[in-house]
Structures are given as C-alpha cells and as structure tokens.
C-alpha cells in the first residue's frame, strides 16, 4: 500500500497543471462513480495539502453544484424525484436555510445533490443559488480536506456521535417559524 501511495505522489509531482484538473474532473464524475464527496475531499487533502486541496475541492463541488442546477432545470423528472425524496425526508412545507445545508453537508450519509435541491428551492435565481452553494460547499471542502485524516481515525460509535451532533446543530440553527396554508389548517369537507 505504501508503494502505491508513493507512486501516485511521484506521478502527481510530474503532472503540474494536469493533476488539479484531473482531480476537479473526478469531482464532476463523482455522482456517476458513486463516490462520496467526503472521500474525494479527503483524497484532495492527502494529494495536494490542506490549502490547495481545499481550493480544488471547492472548485470541483461548485462546478458540480452548478451543473446540477442546470441539469435539474432541463430534466423535469429529476426535479420531481428530488421533490419526492425531500418530501419523504422532511415535512411538506419545511425548507432548509443555507446554514443548515452547510452543516448537513458535513454529515456523510446525507445525499449531496438532495441538499443542492434544497438550496435551489430556497434560492430566488441562479446567482442567489451560486452564492448559497459556495457558502454551503466551503465548510465541506475545508473540514474534510484539512481535518479529514483526523475524522477518518474515529471509531464507528464516535462517527455516529459526530454525525448526530451535526444533525443536532442543524436543528438548533433552523428557521423558527412555520408556515401553514389556509387549506391545510382549515380542511374543507366536500
């Protein structure tokens, strides 16, 4: 295993500009390869260091998020499917704030593009979505790239406790208001 790591690092030293482009390309292919975002970001930290790895991960996740925005607008059945998944996961009228999405992105088992869909719902337009996405993607890239080695040393119970704490923090920073529709509050009988 150590020989493979040394060979990969030696190859990357000679690639100069191609290695970051390949890494960003892996971020774009990640959904099709069924790779978790966390794994790709940790790999970026190992290969490029915490600063460059974070920058490349932010670029890769941003391009992936922006492509998702364009794709979901062009393919309506994907939007319906995401709405169905979100409805099963959350209440019908509930929406997540950008801060909540940023915290939930740190939880490894929550789908990256489901959270991107929640950002689309809360954004007014593409520019607003791009800002929200950058804000939500940066903590993910920073934490898993720079502290990724530390997190991977957790035992399974510690990882479950860490994920539970992140969900708890997300619950605490939620919007404190609830919107009731007139028809939902006063059910009309036919």
Secondary structure, 3 states (H helix, E strand, C coil): CHHHHHHHHHHHHCCCHHHHHHHHHHHHHHHHHCCCHHHHHHHHHHHHCHHHHHHHHHHHHHHHHHHHHHHHHHCHHHHHHHHHHHHHHCCCCCCCCHHHHHHHCCCCCCCHHHHHHHHHHHCCCHHHHHHHHHHHHHHHHHHHHHCHHHHHCCCHHHHHHHHHHHHHHHHHCCCCCCCCCHHHHCCCCC
